[in-house]
Each structure stands twice: as structure tokens, then as C-alpha cells.
Amino acid sequence: MLRTEVERVYIVKKGSKRLVVELHRSSDGKLFVVPIYATKHVYVTKDGNEKEWEYDLSKAEEIDYMSLPRNIREALSRLQIF
């Protein structure tokens, strides 16, 4: 398993689309672009209780797609997200 640290969190906007994108950096300097589609999730525990998980967007920076660095846009484009 590869250990990474979250470097930045963006809420990327392009037209009417909005997507959470995390930038992770490994100890050897590699950058990983992680798109996150689901920011809320409801699940059932083993004992039958229903719980809700929500991604913390309080530290996320809202940014327009074209304002992202070129390498990040290229990675998202390869994934055919925008």
C-alpha cells in the first residue's frame, strides 16, 4: 500500500458540474489526482443501525476548471470527467 498525504482539496466547477478533487502527494514526490463523486453516503451497520457519512468540505477551495494547473486539468481530462 502507498502512503500519501492530502495536499489540497478543490471543489471544481465547470458549467453546471461540480466535483470534489483531492490532490495527494506520496513520500517520493508523485502527485495523485483523486476525483470524489459521492460526498454523502448512508450505510447500515452490522447491528442494523443506519448511519450517514459526509465528506468534510470546510477546507475545500472552490475553483473554476480552467483555473486549475495544467497537469491537473490533463489528468481530469484523461479520465473524461469534464
N, C-alpha and C positions, 0 to 999 in steps of 0.2 A: 504494500500500500504506500502511496506517495503522500507525504505530509505537505500541506500548503497553508498559507496564511491569506486571509481576505485582505486585499489591498484597497479596493474601492467597491462601492455598491452604487449602481446607477438605476434610475427609472428612465428608460429610453423611450422617447416619443417619436413617432413618425406617422404623420397624418392622424388617424383616429386610433392607431395601435399604440399600446403601452406595454412594456416588458421590463421586468427586473433583470439586470445583468450584473453578475459578480465578477470581479477580476481577482484571480488567485495567483499568488507567486510562490514557487517552490524554493527550497533552500539553494538549489543550483541556478536560480535566476530565471527559470522558464515561467512564462505567463500563460495562464489558462483563462479562457472566457467561458463563463458558465451562465447560460440563459435559464431563467426560472419562470415557468409558466404559472404554476399554482402558488398563490400566496396565502390561501386558506385551505385547510383540509380538515374534514371531520372523520374521525375513526372510532371504532368500538374496541374497548379493552377486553382482555380475557374474561373479566368478571361481568361483562355486558354493559358497562357504563360507556356512554357516548362522550367523547372529548373533542375539543376543537383546537387546532394548531393554526397560528397565524404568523407569517413572516414579519419580522420587525423592520418596518420601512422608515423608522425615525432617523436613521443615519444615512439614508439613501439620498443621493443628489439627483434631482430631476434635470435631464439634459435632452436636447434635440439630437436626433440620429446623426445629422451632418456635423454636429459639434464634437462628436467622439473622435478620438485619434484614429488615423487611417487604418492601422493594424487591427483595431477592434472592429471597425466597420467591415473590413475584409473578412474577418472571422465570422461575423454575423451574416454576411452576405453568402459565404460558402455554405452556411447552414440553411440558407434560404428562409431566414426568419423575416427579414424586411425586404 
